[in-house]
Amino acid sequence: MPEIEAVIWDMDGVLADTAPHHLRAWQEIFSKRGINFTEADFKRGFGIRNDAIIRNILGKQVTKDEIEAIAREKEKAFRRIIGQNMSPLPDALRLLQSLDEHGVRMAIASSTTIENIRLIIGGLGIASCFKAVVTGHDVTEGKPSPQVFLLAAQRLGVDPKNCVVVEDAVAGVVAAKSAGMYCLAVTNTHPREKLKEADLIVDTLEAVSIKDILKLIK
């Protein structure tokens, strides 16, 4: 019988309530360029890498150098905006700490930058829970490609088929299933019908226990 070898967490919208801060940062950066970046634009790009978001807004003609400059500017703005305003999502830390106490290996696999991850997991006091961190810059393809989750499993030294991914984004759910992993989806940013490929969908991590995660595999 397969066993849980690892739980791989997305970060934005799963561990921390960062969406409002990301939206404000994008709006600030695009408004300087005369572009009205809407909440609908933001939701369409939630969970994918910055380069894909920028291409979706500015078009294929945007150069690699322009993308990198805009992405750096946006992430700098995000870190300034979030400042001391970061907060965990309901019961995410309880579940995280419970898994850690039971010896479950854990990693973060996020499309965001390493600077953002360090800021947030440091600010929430949970950095020691993770044995590996994978960012969008560590892979050649962002979510919905499975690369980020497969690399996380590799760095943890575990079999992908014995991993559970915790996600909130459609692209992340697709990536997890493409990696051959189980997926627990929380409806923090998308409704249930958008996350239907997940093995278990919940409205909040308050409802989830280690037993629920074990059931996904057993």
HELIX and SHEET records of a PDB file:
HELIX    1   1 ALA A   19  SER A   31  1                                  13    
HELIX    2   2 GLU A   39  GLY A   45  1                                   7    
HELIX    3   3 ASN A   50  LEU A   58  1                                   9    
HELIX    4   4 LYS A   64  ILE A   82  1                                  19    
HELIX    5   5 ALA A   92  GLU A  101  1                                  10    
HELIX    6   6 ILE A  114  GLY A  123  1                                  10    
HELIX    7   7 ALA A  127  CYS A  129  5                                   3    
HELIX    8   8 GLY A  136  ASP A  138  5                                   3    
HELIX    9   9 GLN A  147  LEU A  156  1                                  10    
HELIX   10  10 PRO A  160  ASN A  162  5                                   3    
HELIX   11  11 VAL A  170  SER A  178  1                                   9    
HELIX   12  12 ARG A  192  LEU A  195  5                                   4    
HELIX   13  13 LEU A  205  ALA A  207  5                                   3    
HELIX   14  14 ILE A  210  ILE A  217  1                                   8    
SHEET    1   A 6 ALA A 132  VAL A 134  0                                        
SHEET    2   A 6 ARG A 105  ALA A 109  1                                        
SHEET    3   A 6 ALA A   6  TRP A   9  1                                        
SHEET    4   A 6 CYS A 163  GLU A 167  1                                        
SHEET    5   A 6 TYR A 182  VAL A 186  1                                        
SHEET    6   A 6 LEU A 200  VAL A 202  1                                        
END                                                                             
